[in-house]
Amino acid sequence: MSRLTKTAFAATALSCVLALTATAAGAVPSSQTGTQTGVQFFTGESAPWTASTVGAWGNIPTASVNITVPAGTTRFLDARFTAESLCVGDPGAWCSVRIVAVNSAGTTIELQPVASTDYRFDTPGGAEEAHALERFSPSLGPGTYTVRVQALRITGITQFTLDDYAFTVGLVEP
């Protein structure tokens, strides 16, 4: 390999490393570690549900469970949602889903990684297809929480329908 070729190769490799570093620097990592799942909750629905509003999070019926963190302890949640999804509308728009925990004071906590409307659960085009989402909570103190899945139609979406969905929540000891 000539000296010019080696220099060009080294410059290309350095450019790739810098590009990856810049991409990783914009990411916000989050993590949790647990010893065991103490309790699991399961719910599902075979009837289709369609989001009725644009630009506002809507609670998906029956994709909700109530959990209690025992006094004197902390727990975190591991939550999974799967559904057959149909997202119809402008090609640049999308349909979003998130999982939240609402405490007894009414405070909503979006589970991690927090993406808000940036999470594209589905995009327009094609027929119904299977999609999934898994999230985890920060450490939760003692109390009662309602854990639920919410859906959002971004502007430009004319229909967002979820069918045959399952929702699972595990209460994990840190």
MARMI-317479 format. One line per field, with one value per residue (C-alpha): residue number from 1; x, y, z; residue in one letter. Coordinates in nm, 3 decimals, m for minus. Example, Ala and Ser with C-alpha at 12.3 -4.5 7.8 and 13.67 -1.06 7.14 Angstrom:
BEGIN
seq <- c(1_2) $
c1 <- c(1.230_1.367) $
c2 <- c(m0.450_m0.106) $
c3 <- c(0.780_0.714) $
type <- c(A_S) $
END
This chain:
BEGIN
seq <- c(1_2_3_4_5_6_7_8_9_10_11_12_13_14_15_16_17_18_19_20_21_22_23_24_25_26_27_28_29_30_31_32_33_34_35_36_37_38_39_40_41_42_43_44_45_46_47_48_49_50_51_52_53_54_55_56_57_58_59_60_61_62_63_64_65_66_67_68_69_70_71_72_73_74_75_76_77_78_79_80_81_82_83_84_85_86_87_88_89_90_91_92_93_94_95_96_97_98_99_100_101_102_103_104_105_106_107_108_109_110_111_112_113_114_115_116_117_118_119_120_121_122_123_124_125_126_127_128_129_130_131_132_133_134_135_136_137_138_139_140_141_142_143_144_145_146_147_148_149_150_151_152_153_154_155_156_157_158_159_160_161_162_163_164_165_166_167_168_169_170_171_172_173_174) $
c1 <- c(0.000_0.147_0.201_m0.075_m0.319_m0.234_m0.289_m0.624_m0.730_m0.633_m0.824_m1.135_m1.116_m1.077_m1.379_m1.590_m1.485_m1.563_m1.905_m1.991_m1.867_m2.084_m2.389_m2.332_m2.276_m2.633_m2.782_m2.912_m2.846_m3.061_m3.040_m3.171_m3.059_m3.284_m3.255_m3.591_m3.939_m4.166_m4.504_m4.622_m4.943_m5.089_m5.376_m5.487_m5.761_m5.875_m6.116_m5.969_m5.931_m5.884_m5.725_m5.991_m5.792_m5.491_m5.208_m5.318_m5.219_m5.512_m5.532_m5.565_m5.860_m5.769_m5.393_m5.371_m5.272_m5.259_m4.947_m4.841_m4.484_m4.474_m4.395_m4.025_m3.915_m3.846_m3.919_m3.890_m4.118_m4.044_m4.337_m4.400_m4.674_m4.736_m5.011_m5.126_m5.110_m5.256_m5.129_m5.284_m5.201_m4.926_m4.601_m4.398_m4.621_m4.628_m4.824_m4.671_m4.714_m4.570_m4.597_m4.651_m4.693_m4.931_m4.889_m5.170_m5.107_m5.178_m4.819_m4.741_m4.400_m4.306_m4.108_m3.753_m3.606_m3.820_m3.893_m4.232_m4.368_m4.033_m4.101_m4.246_m4.450_m4.582_m4.573_m4.823_m4.810_m4.910_m5.157_m5.185_m4.863_m4.717_m4.524_m4.378_m4.252_m4.064_m3.987_m3.869_m3.928_m3.692_m3.685_m4.035_m4.100_m4.380_m4.732_m4.993_m4.939_m5.151_m4.934_m5.090_m5.020_m5.108_m5.132_m5.096_m5.188_m4.939_m5.080_m5.128_m5.247_m5.608_m5.632_m5.438_m5.591_m5.449_m5.580_m5.500_m5.278_m5.106_m4.962_m4.730_m4.586_m4.327_m4.255_m3.878_m3.676_m3.361) $
c2 <- c(0.000_0.338_0.619_0.825_0.533_0.479_0.850_0.848_0.532_0.685_1.007_0.809_0.600_0.913_1.074_0.767_0.767_1.139_1.092_0.809_1.011_1.309_1.081_0.915_1.254_1.356_1.045_1.049_0.708_0.564_0.235_0.032_m0.288_m0.520_m0.845_m1.000_m0.932_m0.961_m0.919_m0.921_m0.779_m0.876_m0.729_m0.753_m0.666_m0.820_m0.540_m0.254_0.094_0.413_0.732_1.003_1.325_1.482_1.632_1.499_1.180_0.943_0.652_0.318_0.137_m0.174_m0.105_m0.001_m0.168_m0.049_m0.133_m0.072_m0.019_m0.148_0.090_0.121_m0.002_0.119_m0.058_0.006_m0.107_m0.300_m0.249_m0.395_m0.313_m0.500_m0.434_m0.470_m0.112_0.082_0.437_0.631_0.983_1.205_1.020_1.260_1.212_0.925_0.758_0.762_0.550_0.595_0.424_0.634_0.585_0.818_0.846_0.905_1.284_1.275_1.333_1.164_1.002_0.893_0.569_0.561_0.621_0.933_1.014_1.191_1.247_1.157_0.781_0.658_0.352_0.334_0.536_0.560_0.304_m0.057_m0.273_m0.353_m0.492_m0.587_m0.328_m0.325_m0.090_m0.167_0.092_0.105_0.352_0.541_0.417_0.458_0.517_0.367_0.430_0.341_0.401_0.355_0.237_0.295_0.310_0.627_0.693_1.010_1.104_1.358_1.632_1.480_1.141_1.063_0.724_0.543_0.209_m0.049_m0.404_m0.731_m0.562_m0.693_m0.498_m0.647_m0.470_m0.623_m0.474_m0.518_m0.501_m0.289) $
c3 <- c(0.000_m0.100_0.149_m0.022_0.001_0.371_0.442_0.260_0.447_0.784_0.704_0.607_0.926_1.140_0.969_1.048_1.415_1.448_1.284_1.522_1.820_1.721_1.685_2.024_2.192_2.103_2.265_2.623_2.779_3.056_3.239_3.534_3.702_3.899_4.089_4.013_3.889_4.190_4.021_3.660_3.519_3.183_2.985_2.624_2.382_2.053_1.954_1.746_1.894_1.690_1.824_1.793_1.840_1.668_1.873_2.215_2.394_2.437_2.680_2.503_2.667_2.868_2.820_3.183_3.510_3.871_4.070_4.430_4.547_4.907_5.195_5.274_4.929_4.577_4.251_3.883_3.603_3.287_3.047_2.700_2.451_2.126_1.874_1.520_1.392_1.100_1.046_0.754_0.632_0.494_0.418_0.639_0.945_1.195_1.474_1.822_2.137_2.486_2.825_3.137_3.511_3.693_4.069_4.321_4.304_3.929_3.816_3.483_3.444_3.091_3.104_2.969_2.727_2.715_2.351_2.370_2.018_1.858_1.890_1.561_1.647_1.289_0.968_0.681_0.405_0.383_0.567_0.937_1.078_1.415_1.618_1.970_2.241_2.564_2.830_3.194_3.474_3.697_4.057_4.202_4.571_4.779_4.657_4.399_4.026_3.717_3.429_3.089_2.719_2.533_2.158_1.954_1.599_1.469_1.241_0.896_1.022_0.929_1.104_1.376_1.471_1.713_1.724_1.900_2.155_2.467_2.758_3.019_3.326_3.557_3.901_3.947_4.269_4.228) $
type <- c(M_S_R_L_T_K_T_A_F_A_A_T_A_L_S_C_V_L_A_L_T_A_T_A_A_G_A_V_P_S_S_Q_T_G_T_Q_T_G_V_Q_F_F_T_G_E_S_A_P_W_T_A_S_T_V_G_A_W_G_N_I_P_T_A_S_V_N_I_T_V_P_A_G_T_T_R_F_L_D_A_R_F_T_A_E_S_L_C_V_G_D_P_G_A_W_C_S_V_R_I_V_A_V_N_S_A_G_T_T_I_E_L_Q_P_V_A_S_T_D_Y_R_F_D_T_P_G_G_A_E_E_A_H_A_L_E_R_F_S_P_S_L_G_P_G_T_Y_T_V_R_V_Q_A_L_R_I_T_G_I_T_Q_F_T_L_D_D_Y_A_F_T_V_G_L_V_E_P) $
END
